[in-house]
Amino acid sequence: MLDFDDTGFRRDGVPHRIVSGALHYFRVHPDLWEDRLRRLRALGANTVDTYIPWNFHELPSGEIDFTGWRDVARFVRLAGQQGLDVILRPGPYICAEWDLGGLPARLLASDGLRLRCAEPGYLAEVDRWFDAVVPEILPLLAGRGGPVVAVQIENEYGSYGDDAAYLAHLRDGLLARGVDCLLFTADGVHDTMQQSGRVPGQLGTATFGSRPAERLAVLRRHQPKGPLAAMEFWIGWFDQWGGPHHVRDAEESARSLDDLLATGASVNLYMAHGGTNFGFWAGANHTGTRPIEAGYQPLATSYDYDAPIGEAGELTAKFHAFRAVIGKYLPLPDGEPPAPAPRLAPQRIPRATGSAALLSQLDALSTPVPSATPEPMEKVGQSFGLIHYRTTVRGPRPALPLRIDGIADRAHVFADGRLLGILDRNDPGQTLPLAAGPAGVTVDILVDALGRVNYGPLLDDRKGITRGVSHDHQRLFGWEIRPLPLTDLGGLLYGDPASPGDGVPAFHRFEAHLAEPADGFVALPDWGRGLLWLNGFLLGRYRAEGPQRTLYAPAPLWRAGTNEIVLLETETHAEAVELRDQPDLGPRAAAPSADY
């Protein structure tokens, strides 16, 4: 059991220092969990930390699932077998640069529900989540023979709100359901954050990336006695589309870790292994405080985080620098760190075997829903993917500005099947000229929903069209909506692989032939932006502007023989796809974590 007294942590009655690494099971293929945990233990960590994202476990049916990739209990048991204690952070909100901070998108379908506060409707949803997740946790607690030594109450709440009743509800909910291990909160190192994020009687911890003595002094002001812990010590940073690949110098960050450990504090490295934002799970940030402002920043597919253990399990220079520092304070495990995993032989696939324009495949992908207005995707029961809207504008009328109010996040607009243009939420005043002949004009709007905001005051980030469409000053009504979650592409009818023209979204199918599976990276030279599936599994998004220029494709997703790669390219069509044996995460820039 882990507890603490006035002087620090104690494990089974013995003074104890936590040296933990964050490693998210939901960002790692389950067949590779054991490998990544072995590498974490080889780093010298005695503990692994992971969030439990509510929305990852809640299926579209509403069922809460803990099987397969979602079998968090298996992950925890594997950690225990490696000699690691486990810290669990079950939400309900996790941030983690994860879509909506781990909250289910369906919560946004209710106009009256308010997130992360003691609003009764939201608390009822949280209680339902706790009713599902806590029974999974209980057998894993240290007091019952498992490796879980601590559970987080909520995540960086002081950066969001000040509802003490909400935090008390979470604490009481965990206790009432039988969670009898150490409970804690984690907040930034500003007085307001520590004031509003703490729960009386529970351990408070800090999140920061630099100047440990100064940061821990802030924590000590609010927690005069007991252990000091950096529950997130940011040793890298995440990447956003259109920006650089953030890195932090290995030697500099190792010195900062040494400075932290020299204070006697405990630490959780965020991230020890970053992993990948597979599928549609990448979140987004926002630089403004009001929804009408530009400043939406969706996150990249790679969550490499410049971590000591790279996205594909590489043991980096930072791994070896950190291991040397940790060895000054804790005994290192015996033996050499694990060897690198095998990699695919590079190959170029010169052209697709078939292509299909998306608008020609609507019947194979979706069923239309009639609606008076173009509703957000959450209102039609959809969480992820694209969404299509169609209406007819009466004519004749001259070219007048077509405006979409509340695009989330990027809309391709067609008039009688011809591309008018592309509108983006970061340019909210943009319009397109639309004319109608005597028979009127059919308007198609295809909206690509990128990640939901995962941090800050704008969590209610609904997707699709959130307010309406106008032609000049006239609102347009009478719509047909097609949700396009893209969970099943089996009905697509591929034709000749000729390019449909830039700006016209289309699927392209490729075949890759392998002697045997291995880790690899898919590169898309000259393509624009879109989605990539490998053997039916959505690896994630790609964009020519980067930063990342390859997508990680782990060995368990490949098969010996023929493999199917499908792209949904939305803007610039090219010809070839490449398989590579090394990642390319793009041009580098210093991570801001060193200043936080």
VEXDREN-2710 file (C-alpha; in Angstrom, 1 decimal):
% VEXDREN-2710
k/r/px/py/pz
1/MET/0.0/0.0/0.0
2/LEU/1.1/3.5/-0.8
3/ASP/0.4/6.3/1.7
4/PHE/2.2/9.3/3.2
5/ASP/3.0/11.1/6.4
6/ASP/4.4/14.6/7.1
7/THR/7.8/13.7/5.6
8/GLY/6.8/11.9/2.4
9/PHE/5.5/8.8/0.7
10/ARG/5.6/5.4/2.4
11/ARG/5.1/2.1/0.6
12/ASP/4.2/-0.7/3.0
13/GLY/5.5/1.4/5.8
14/VAL/8.9/2.1/4.2
15/PRO/9.9/5.6/2.9
16/HIS/9.4/5.6/-0.9
17/ARG/10.0/7.8/-3.9
18/ILE/7.8/7.5/-7.0
19/VAL/9.7/7.6/-10.3
20/SER/6.9/7.1/-12.8
21/GLY/6.4/7.3/-16.5
22/ALA/3.2/8.1/-18.4
23/LEU/2.3/5.4/-21.0
24/HIS/-1.2/5.4/-22.4
25/TYR/-2.5/2.0/-23.3
26/PHE/-5.0/3.6/-25.6
27/ARG/-2.2/5.1/-27.7
28/VAL/-0.4/1.7/-28.1
29/HIS/-1.5/-1.4/-30.0
30/PRO/-2.4/-3.9/-27.3
31/ASP/0.0/-6.5/-28.7
32/LEU/2.8/-4.0/-27.9
33/TRP/1.8/-3.2/-24.3
34/GLU/4.2/-5.6/-22.8
35/ASP/7.1/-4.4/-25.0
36/ARG/6.5/-0.7/-24.0
37/LEU/6.2/-1.6/-20.3
38/ARG/9.4/-3.5/-20.5
39/ARG/11.1/-0.5/-22.0
40/LEU/9.7/1.8/-19.3
41/ARG/11.0/-0.5/-16.5
42/ALA/14.4/-0.6/-18.2
43/LEU/14.4/3.2/-18.0
44/GLY/14.5/2.8/-14.3
45/ALA/10.9/3.7/-13.5
46/ASN/9.2/2.0/-10.6
47/THR/5.7/3.1/-11.6
48/VAL/3.6/3.6/-14.7
49/ASP/0.8/6.2/-15.0
50/THR/-2.1/6.1/-17.4
51/TYR/-5.4/7.9/-17.9
52/ILE/-8.6/6.0/-18.6
53/PRO/-10.5/7.9/-21.3
54/TRP/-14.3/7.6/-20.8
55/ASN/-15.0/8.2/-24.5
56/PHE/-12.5/5.4/-25.6
57/HIS/-14.5/2.9/-23.5
58/GLU/-18.0/4.1/-24.4
59/LEU/-19.1/2.5/-27.7
60/PRO/-21.6/4.2/-30.1
61/SER/-24.3/1.9/-28.7
62/GLY/-23.7/3.4/-25.3
63/GLU/-22.2/0.2/-23.8
64/ILE/-19.1/0.7/-21.7
65/ASP/-16.5/-1.8/-23.0
66/PHE/-13.4/-3.2/-21.3
67/THR/-12.3/-5.8/-23.8
68/GLY/-9.6/-6.1/-26.4
69/TRP/-7.8/-2.8/-26.9
70/ARG/-10.0/-1.4/-24.0
71/ASP/-8.9/-4.1/-21.5
72/VAL/-7.3/-1.7/-19.1
73/ALA/-7.2/-4.5/-16.4
74/ARG/-4.9/-6.5/-18.7
75/PHE/-2.6/-3.5/-19.2
76/VAL/-2.4/-3.0/-15.4
77/ARG/-1.7/-6.7/-14.8
78/LEU/1.1/-6.6/-17.4
79/ALA/2.6/-3.6/-15.6
80/GLY/2.6/-5.5/-12.4
81/GLN/4.3/-8.4/-14.0
82/GLN/7.1/-6.0/-15.0
83/GLY/7.5/-4.9/-11.3
84/LEU/5.8/-1.6/-11.9
85/ASP/3.3/0.1/-9.5
86/VAL/0.4/1.7/-11.4
87/ILE/-1.2/5.2/-11.1
88/LEU/-4.7/5.4/-12.7
89/ARG/-6.4/8.6/-13.7
90/PRO/-10.0/7.6/-14.7
91/GLY/-11.3/11.0/-15.4
92/PRO/-14.1/11.8/-16.0
93/TYR/-11.9/14.5/-17.7
94/ILE/-8.3/13.7/-18.7
95/CYS/-7.2/16.4/-21.2
96/ALA/-4.3/14.3/-22.6
97/GLU/-4.6/16.1/-26.0
98/TRP/-7.4/13.6/-26.5
99/ASP/-10.7/14.4/-28.2
100/LEU/-12.9/16.4/-25.8
101/GLY/-10.5/15.6/-23.0
102/GLY/-11.9/12.1/-22.8
103/LEU/-15.5/13.1/-22.4
104/PRO/-18.1/11.4/-24.7
105/ALA/-19.1/13.6/-27.7
106/ARG/-22.7/12.6/-27.1
107/LEU/-22.8/14.9/-24.0
108/LEU/-22.7/17.8/-26.5
109/ALA/-26.1/16.8/-27.9
110/SER/-27.8/18.1/-24.9
111/ASP/-28.1/21.9/-24.9
112/GLY/-28.7/22.1/-21.2
113/LEU/-25.9/19.9/-20.0
114/ARG/-22.8/21.8/-18.6
115/LEU/-19.5/20.0/-18.4
116/ARG/-17.1/19.7/-15.5
117/CYS/-19.4/21.2/-12.8
118/ALA/-22.1/20.1/-10.3
119/GLU/-24.9/20.4/-12.9
120/PRO/-27.2/17.5/-12.1
121/GLY/-27.4/16.1/-15.6
122/TYR/-23.6/16.0/-15.9
123/LEU/-23.2/14.5/-12.5
124/ALA/-25.6/11.7/-13.4
125/GLU/-23.5/10.9/-16.5
126/VAL/-20.3/10.9/-14.4
127/ASP/-21.9/8.5/-11.9
128/ARG/-22.8/6.2/-14.7
129/TRP/-19.2/6.2/-15.8
130/PHE/-17.9/5.6/-12.3
131/ASP/-20.4/2.8/-11.9
132/ALA/-18.8/1.1/-14.9
133/VAL/-15.1/1.9/-14.4
134/VAL/-14.7/1.5/-10.7
135/PRO/-15.6/-2.2/-10.7
136/GLU/-12.8/-2.7/-13.2
137/ILE/-10.3/-0.8/-10.9
138/LEU/-11.2/-2.4/-7.5
139/PRO/-9.6/-5.8/-8.0
140/LEU/-6.4/-4.1/-9.2
141/LEU/-5.9/-2.0/-6.1
142/ALA/-2.8/-2.6/-4.0
143/GLY/-5.0/-3.3/-0.9
144/ARG/-6.5/-6.2/-2.8
145/GLY/-3.2/-7.6/-4.1
146/GLY/-3.0/-5.6/-7.3
147/PRO/-0.4/-3.0/-8.5
148/VAL/-2.6/0.1/-8.4
149/VAL/-1.3/2.4/-5.7
150/ALA/-3.1/5.7/-6.4
151/VAL/-6.1/7.1/-8.3
152/GLN/-6.6/10.7/-9.5
153/ILE/-9.8/12.5/-8.6
154/GLU/-9.9/15.0/-11.5
155/ASN/-7.3/16.4/-13.9
156/GLU/-6.0/20.0/-13.7
157/TYR/-9.4/21.2/-12.6
158/GLY/-7.8/24.5/-11.3
159/SER/-7.0/25.4/-14.9
160/TYR/-10.7/25.2/-15.8
161/GLY/-13.1/26.0/-12.9
162/ASP/-13.7/26.5/-9.2
163/ASP/-16.6/24.2/-8.4
164/ALA/-15.7/22.6/-5.1
165/ALA/-19.0/20.8/-4.9
166/TYR/-18.1/19.0/-8.2
167/LEU/-14.7/17.9/-6.9
168/ALA/-16.3/16.7/-3.7
169/HIS/-18.8/14.7/-5.7
170/LEU/-16.0/12.9/-7.6
171/ARG/-14.0/12.2/-4.4
172/ASP/-17.1/10.9/-2.6
173/GLY/-18.1/8.8/-5.6
174/LEU/-14.8/7.0/-5.7
175/LEU/-14.8/6.4/-2.0
176/ALA/-18.4/5.2/-1.9
177/ARG/-17.7/2.7/-4.6
178/GLY/-14.8/1.2/-2.7
179/VAL/-11.6/3.0/-4.0
180/ASP/-9.5/2.7/-0.8
181/CYS/-6.1/3.6/-2.2
182/LEU/-4.3/7.0/-2.2
183/LEU/-6.4/9.7/-3.9
184/PHE/-4.9/12.8/-5.4
185/THR/-5.3/15.9/-7.6
186/ALA/-2.9/17.4/-10.1
187/ASP/-2.8/21.1/-11.0
188/GLY/-0.6/23.7/-12.5
189/VAL/1.9/25.8/-10.5
190/HIS/-0.1/29.0/-10.2
191/ASP/-1.8/29.9/-7.0
192/THR/-5.2/30.2/-8.6
193/MET/-4.9/26.7/-10.1
194/GLN/-3.8/25.1/-6.8
195/GLN/-6.5/26.9/-4.9
196/SER/-9.3/25.8/-7.1
197/GLY/-8.1/22.3/-8.1
198/ARG/-7.4/20.9/-4.6
199/VAL/-9.7/18.7/-2.6
200/PRO/-9.5/19.1/1.2
201/GLY/-7.9/16.1/2.9
202/GLN/-6.4/14.7/-0.3
203/LEU/-2.9/14.9/-1.7
204/GLY/-2.2/17.7/-4.1
205/THR/0.4/17.4/-6.8
206/ALA/1.8/19.7/-9.5
207/THR/2.2/19.8/-13.3
208/PHE/5.1/21.7/-14.9
209/GLY/8.1/21.4/-17.2
210/SER/11.0/23.4/-15.8
211/ARG/12.5/25.2/-12.8
212/PRO/11.5/22.4/-10.3
213/ALA/12.6/24.1/-7.1
214/GLU/10.6/27.2/-7.9
215/ARG/7.6/25.2/-9.1
216/LEU/7.6/22.9/-6.0
217/ALA/7.7/26.0/-3.8
218/VAL/4.3/26.9/-5.1
219/LEU/3.0/23.5/-4.3
220/ARG/4.5/23.7/-0.8
221/ARG/2.6/27.0/-0.2
222/HIS/-0.6/25.1/-0.6
223/GLN/0.5/21.9/1.0
224/PRO/2.8/22.7/3.9
225/LYS/3.5/19.1/4.8
226/GLY/3.7/15.7/3.1
227/PRO/5.3/14.6/-0.1
228/LEU/6.1/16.8/-3.1
229/ALA/5.3/15.3/-6.4
230/ALA/5.4/16.5/-10.0
231/MET/2.5/14.4/-11.4
232/GLU/3.3/15.7/-14.9
233/PHE/6.9/16.7/-15.5
234/TRP/6.8/17.7/-19.2
235/ILE/9.9/16.5/-20.8
236/GLY/8.7/17.1/-24.4
237/TRP/5.6/18.5/-26.0
238/PHE/2.8/17.6/-28.5
239/ASP/2.6/18.7/-32.1
240/GLN/-0.1/20.6/-33.9
241/TRP/-0.8/20.5/-37.7
242/GLY/1.0/23.3/-39.4
243/GLY/3.6/23.7/-36.7
244/PRO/7.0/22.2/-36.0
245/HIS/7.8/18.9/-34.4
246/HIS/8.6/19.9/-30.8
247/VAL/11.7/18.5/-29.2
248/ARG/13.6/19.2/-25.9
249/ASP/17.3/18.7/-25.7
250/ALA/18.1/15.4/-24.0
251/GLU/20.9/16.7/-21.8
252/GLU/19.0/19.8/-20.8
253/SER/15.9/17.9/-19.8
254/ALA/18.0/15.3/-18.0
255/ARG/19.6/18.1/-15.9
256/SER/16.2/19.4/-15.1
257/LEU/15.1/15.9/-14.0
258/ASP/18.2/15.7/-11.9
259/ASP/17.4/19.0/-10.3
260/LEU/13.9/17.8/-9.5
261/LEU/15.0/14.5/-8.0
262/ALA/17.6/16.3/-5.9
263/THR/14.8/18.1/-4.0
264/GLY/13.6/14.7/-2.8
265/ALA/10.4/15.0/-4.8
266/SER/8.7/12.2/-6.7
267/VAL/8.0/12.5/-10.4
268/ASN/5.9/11.2/-13.2
269/LEU/7.6/11.8/-16.6
270/TYR/5.0/13.1/-19.1
271/MET/5.4/11.3/-21.5
272/ALA/7.8/8.4/-21.0
273/HIS/6.3/6.9/-24.1
274/GLY/3.8/9.0/-26.1
275/GLY/2.4/6.6/-28.7
276/THR/-0.1/7.6/-31.4
277/ASN/-3.4/9.3/-31.8
278/PHE/-4.9/6.6/-34.0
279/GLY/-8.3/7.0/-35.6
280/PHE/-10.1/10.2/-34.9
281/TRP/-8.8/10.5/-31.3
282/ALA/-6.5/13.5/-31.6
283/GLY/-7.8/16.5/-29.8
284/ALA/-7.3/20.2/-30.4
285/ASN/-6.4/23.5/-28.7
286/HIS/-7.8/27.0/-29.1
287/THR/-6.0/30.3/-28.6
288/GLY/-9.2/32.3/-28.0
289/THR/-11.8/32.5/-25.3
290/ARG/-14.9/33.0/-27.5
291/PRO/-16.1/30.5/-30.1
292/ILE/-16.3/33.2/-32.9
293/GLU/-12.6/33.8/-32.7
294/ALA/-10.1/32.1/-35.0
295/GLY/-7.4/30.2/-33.3
296/TYR/-8.4/26.5/-33.6
297/GLN/-5.4/24.2/-33.5
298/PRO/-6.0/20.5/-34.2
299/LEU/-3.3/18.1/-33.0
300/ALA/-1.2/15.8/-35.2
301/THR/-1.6/12.0/-35.4
302/SER/1.8/11.3/-33.8
303/TYR/2.0/11.7/-30.1
304/ASP/5.7/10.9/-30.0
305/TYR/6.1/13.8/-27.6
306/ASP/9.9/13.6/-28.0
307/ALA/9.7/11.0/-25.2
308/PRO/12.5/8.8/-24.0
309/ILE/10.8/5.9/-25.6
310/GLY/9.9/6.9/-29.2
311/GLU/6.6/6.3/-31.0
312/ALA/7.7/3.0/-32.4
313/GLY/9.5/2.0/-29.2
314/GLU/12.9/3.5/-30.1
315/LEU/15.2/4.0/-27.1
316/THR/16.4/7.6/-27.7
317/ALA/19.3/9.7/-26.5
318/LYS/16.8/11.0/-23.9
319/PHE/16.2/7.5/-22.7
320/HIS/19.9/6.9/-21.9
321/ALA/20.3/10.4/-20.4
322/PHE/17.3/9.9/-18.1
323/ARG/18.4/6.4/-17.2
324/ALA/21.7/7.7/-16.0
325/VAL/20.0/10.3/-13.8
326/ILE/17.4/7.9/-12.4
327/GLY/20.3/5.5/-11.5
328/LYS/21.7/8.1/-9.1
329/TYR/18.5/7.9/-7.0
330/LEU/17.1/4.4/-7.5
331/PRO/18.6/1.0/-8.3
332/LEU/18.3/0.2/-12.0
333/PRO/16.9/-3.1/-13.2
334/ASP/19.4/-5.8/-14.2
335/GLY/20.2/-6.5/-17.8
336/GLU/20.3/-4.5/-21.0
337/PRO/17.3/-2.5/-22.3
338/PRO/15.2/-4.3/-25.0
339/ALA/16.6/-4.4/-28.5
340/PRO/14.9/-2.4/-31.3
341/ALA/11.9/-4.1/-33.0
342/PRO/12.3/-5.3/-36.7
343/ARG/11.3/-2.8/-39.4
344/LEU/9.7/-3.1/-42.8
345/ALA/11.9/-3.0/-45.9
346/PRO/11.2/0.3/-47.7
347/GLN/9.1/0.0/-50.8
348/ARG/7.2/2.3/-53.2
349/ILE/3.7/1.6/-54.3
350/PRO/3.5/3.5/-57.6
351/ARG/-0.3/3.8/-58.1
352/ALA/-3.7/2.9/-56.7
353/THR/-5.7/-0.1/-57.8
354/GLY/-8.9/1.9/-57.8
355/SER/-10.5/5.2/-56.8
356/ALA/-14.0/6.4/-55.8
357/ALA/-15.2/10.0/-55.4
358/LEU/-16.8/10.4/-52.0
359/LEU/-20.0/12.1/-53.2
360/SER/-20.6/9.2/-55.6
361/GLN/-20.5/6.8/-52.7
362/LEU/-22.9/8.4/-50.2
363/ASP/-25.5/5.6/-50.5
364/ALA/-22.7/3.0/-49.7
365/LEU/-21.6/5.0/-46.6
366/SER/-24.7/6.4/-45.0
367/THR/-28.5/6.8/-44.8
368/PRO/-29.9/10.3/-45.2
369/VAL/-31.7/12.0/-42.3
370/PRO/-34.2/14.8/-43.1
371/SER/-33.9/18.0/-41.1
372/ALA/-35.2/21.5/-41.3
373/THR/-31.8/22.9/-40.4
374/PRO/-28.2/21.6/-40.7
375/GLU/-27.7/20.2/-37.3
376/PRO/-24.3/19.5/-35.6
377/MET/-23.2/15.8/-35.9
378/GLU/-23.8/15.2/-32.2
379/LYS/-27.5/16.0/-32.7
380/VAL/-27.8/13.1/-35.2
381/GLY/-26.0/10.6/-33.0
382/GLN/-22.5/10.9/-34.6
383/SER/-19.2/11.4/-32.7
384/PHE/-16.5/11.2/-35.3
385/GLY/-15.8/11.4/-39.1
386/LEU/-17.3/13.6/-41.8
387/ILE/-20.8/14.8/-42.2
388/HIS/-22.7/15.7/-45.4
389/TYR/-25.5/18.3/-45.9
390/ARG/-27.6/18.8/-49.0
391/THR/-30.3/21.3/-49.9
392/THR/-31.7/23.0/-52.9
393/VAL/-31.7/26.8/-53.4
394/ARG/-34.5/28.2/-55.6
395/GLY/-33.7/30.1/-58.8
396/PRO/-33.1/32.0/-60.8
397/ARG/-31.0/34.3/-58.7
398/PRO/-27.6/35.9/-59.3
399/ALA/-24.4/35.0/-57.6
400/LEU/-24.8/35.9/-53.9
401/PRO/-22.5/35.1/-51.0
402/LEU/-23.1/31.7/-49.3
403/ARG/-22.1/31.8/-45.7
404/ILE/-21.8/28.9/-43.1
405/ASP/-22.1/30.0/-39.5
406/GLY/-20.3/27.7/-37.2
407/ILE/-18.1/25.4/-39.3
408/ALA/-16.4/22.7/-37.4
409/ASP/-14.1/22.3/-38.9
410/ARG/-13.5/22.4/-42.7
411/ALA/-16.2/22.4/-45.4
412/HIS/-16.1/21.5/-49.1
413/VAL/-19.0/23.3/-50.8
414/PHE/-20.4/22.0/-54.2
415/ALA/-23.0/23.5/-56.5
416/ASP/-24.7/20.9/-58.7
417/GLY/-21.7/18.7/-58.1
418/ARG/-19.1/21.3/-59.0
419/LEU/-16.6/22.4/-56.3
420/LEU/-17.3/26.0/-55.3
421/GLY/-14.6/26.2/-52.7
422/ILE/-13.4/25.3/-49.2
423/LEU/-14.3/27.1/-46.0
424/ASP/-12.4/26.8/-42.7
425/ARG/-13.4/27.6/-39.2
426/ASN/-10.3/29.8/-38.7
427/ASP/-11.7/32.2/-41.3
428/PRO/-15.2/32.7/-40.0
429/GLY/-16.1/35.7/-42.3
430/GLN/-15.3/33.8/-45.5
431/THR/-18.1/33.3/-48.1
432/LEU/-18.5/31.7/-51.6
433/PRO/-20.4/33.2/-54.5
434/LEU/-23.4/31.0/-55.4
435/ALA/-25.8/31.5/-58.4
436/ALA/-28.9/29.5/-59.2
437/GLY/-30.5/28.9/-62.6
438/PRO/-34.2/28.7/-63.3
439/ALA/-34.4/25.2/-61.9
440/GLY/-32.4/26.1/-58.8
441/VAL/-29.2/24.6/-57.6
442/THR/-28.3/21.7/-55.4
443/VAL/-25.8/22.6/-52.7
444/ASP/-23.7/19.9/-51.1
445/ILE/-21.6/20.7/-48.0
446/LEU/-19.1/18.1/-46.8
447/VAL/-17.7/18.9/-43.4
448/ASP/-14.5/17.3/-42.1
449/ALA/-14.7/17.2/-38.3
450/LEU/-11.2/17.5/-36.8
451/GLY/-10.4/17.0/-33.1
452/ARG/-12.5/18.5/-30.4
453/VAL/-11.0/21.1/-28.1
454/ASN/-9.5/19.2/-25.1
455/TYR/-8.3/22.0/-22.8
456/GLY/-9.6/25.4/-21.7
457/PRO/-13.0/27.1/-21.6
458/LEU/-14.2/26.0/-25.1
459/LEU/-14.8/22.3/-24.4
460/ASP/-18.3/22.4/-25.9
461/ASP/-16.8/22.1/-29.4
462/ARG/-19.6/20.7/-31.5
463/LYS/-18.9/19.4/-35.0
464/GLY/-20.4/19.8/-38.4
465/ILE/-22.5/23.0/-38.9
466/THR/-23.4/24.4/-35.6
467/ARG/-25.5/27.5/-36.4
468/GLY/-26.8/27.5/-40.0
469/VAL/-26.3/28.4/-43.6
470/SER/-27.3/31.6/-45.4
471/HIS/-27.5/32.7/-49.0
472/ASP/-27.0/36.5/-48.9
473/HIS/-29.3/37.4/-46.0
474/GLN/-31.7/34.4/-46.3
475/ARG/-31.4/31.4/-44.1
476/LEU/-31.6/28.0/-46.0
477/PHE/-33.9/25.3/-44.7
478/GLY/-35.0/21.9/-45.8
479/TRP/-31.8/19.7/-45.5
480/GLU/-30.8/16.2/-46.0
481/ILE/-28.0/15.1/-43.5
482/ARG/-25.8/12.1/-43.9
483/PRO/-23.6/11.1/-41.0
484/LEU/-20.3/9.7/-42.3
485/PRO/-18.5/8.0/-39.4
486/LEU/-16.5/6.0/-41.9
487/THR/-16.3/2.9/-39.6
488/ASP/-17.1/0.5/-42.5
489/LEU/-15.6/1.1/-46.0
490/GLY/-16.6/-2.4/-47.3
491/GLY/-19.4/-1.1/-49.5
492/LEU/-17.2/1.3/-51.6
493/LEU/-17.2/0.7/-55.3
494/TYR/-13.8/1.5/-56.8
495/GLY/-13.4/2.5/-60.4
496/ASP/-10.6/3.6/-62.6
497/PRO/-7.8/5.2/-60.4
498/ALA/-7.9/8.5/-62.3
499/SER/-7.7/11.6/-60.2
500/PRO/-11.1/13.2/-59.6
501/GLY/-9.6/16.7/-59.5
502/ASP/-8.0/18.6/-56.6
503/GLY/-10.5/19.6/-53.9
504/VAL/-12.9/16.8/-54.7
505/PRO/-12.7/14.2/-51.8
506/ALA/-12.1/10.7/-53.1
507/PHE/-11.0/7.3/-51.8
508/HIS/-7.9/5.6/-53.3
509/ARG/-7.1/1.9/-52.7
510/PHE/-3.5/0.5/-52.8
511/GLU/-2.0/-2.9/-52.2
512/ALA/1.2/-3.6/-50.3
513/HIS/2.8/-7.0/-50.4
514/LEU/4.9/-8.1/-47.4
515/ALA/6.9/-11.3/-46.7
516/GLU/6.1/-10.9/-43.0
517/PRO/4.8/-8.1/-40.6
518/ALA/7.1/-5.6/-39.0
519/ASP/6.9/-2.0/-37.7
520/GLY/6.8/0.5/-40.6
521/PHE/5.9/4.0/-41.5
522/VAL/3.7/5.1/-44.4
523/ALA/4.7/8.2/-46.3
524/LEU/2.4/10.2/-48.7
525/PRO/4.6/12.3/-50.9
526/ASP/2.7/15.0/-52.9
527/TRP/-0.7/14.2/-51.3
528/GLY/-2.6/16.9/-49.6
529/ARG/-4.6/16.0/-46.5
530/GLY/-6.8/13.2/-45.5
531/LEU/-7.2/9.9/-43.7
532/LEU/-5.4/6.6/-44.1
533/TRP/-6.6/3.0/-43.3
534/LEU/-4.4/-0.1/-43.1
535/ASN/-6.3/-3.3/-43.5
536/GLY/-9.5/-1.6/-42.3
537/PHE/-7.9/0.1/-39.3
538/LEU/-7.7/3.9/-39.3
539/LEU/-4.1/4.9/-38.6
540/GLY/-5.1/8.6/-38.5
541/ARG/-4.8/11.8/-40.4
542/TYR/-2.0/13.1/-42.7
543/ARG/-1.4/16.7/-44.0
544/ALA/1.2/18.0/-46.5
545/GLU/1.9/20.9/-44.2
546/GLY/3.1/18.5/-41.5
547/PRO/4.9/18.5/-39.2
548/GLN/4.8/14.7/-39.5
549/ARG/5.5/13.3/-42.9
550/THR/5.0/9.6/-42.0
551/LEU/2.3/7.7/-40.1
552/TYR/3.4/4.9/-37.7
553/ALA/2.0/1.5/-38.8
554/PRO/2.8/-1.0/-36.0
555/ALA/3.6/-4.6/-36.9
556/PRO/0.3/-6.1/-35.5
557/LEU/-1.7/-4.3/-38.1
558/TRP/0.2/-5.8/-41.0
559/ARG/-0.1/-9.3/-42.4
560/ALA/2.1/-11.6/-44.5
561/GLY/1.0/-11.3/-48.2
562/THR/-1.4/-8.6/-49.5
563/ASN/-2.3/-5.6/-47.4
564/GLU/-4.9/-3.0/-48.2
565/ILE/-4.1/0.7/-47.8
566/VAL/-7.0/3.1/-48.4
567/LEU/-6.7/6.9/-48.5
568/LEU/-9.5/9.4/-48.3
569/GLU/-7.8/12.4/-49.9
570/THR/-9.7/15.6/-49.6
571/GLU/-7.6/18.2/-51.4
572/THR/-4.5/17.3/-53.5
573/HIS/-4.5/13.9/-55.2
574/ALA/-1.2/12.3/-56.1
575/GLU/-0.1/8.8/-57.2
576/ALA/2.4/6.9/-55.1
577/VAL/2.4/5.7/-51.5
578/GLU/5.7/4.7/-49.8
579/LEU/6.5/2.3/-47.0
580/ARG/9.6/3.4/-44.9
581/ASP/11.7/1.9/-42.1
582/GLN/12.2/5.2/-40.3
583/PRO/9.9/7.9/-39.1
584/ASP/9.9/11.5/-40.3
585/LEU/8.2/13.7/-37.8
586/GLY/9.1/16.9/-39.6
587/PRO/11.2/20.1/-38.9
588/ARG/12.1/20.6/-35.3
589/ALA/11.6/23.4/-32.8
590/ALA/12.2/23.7/-29.1
591/ALA/9.3/22.5/-27.0
592/PRO/7.6/25.1/-24.8
593/SER/7.7/22.7/-21.8
594/ALA/11.1/24.0/-20.7
595/ASP/9.4/27.4/-19.9
596/TYR/6.3/26.0/-18.2
END
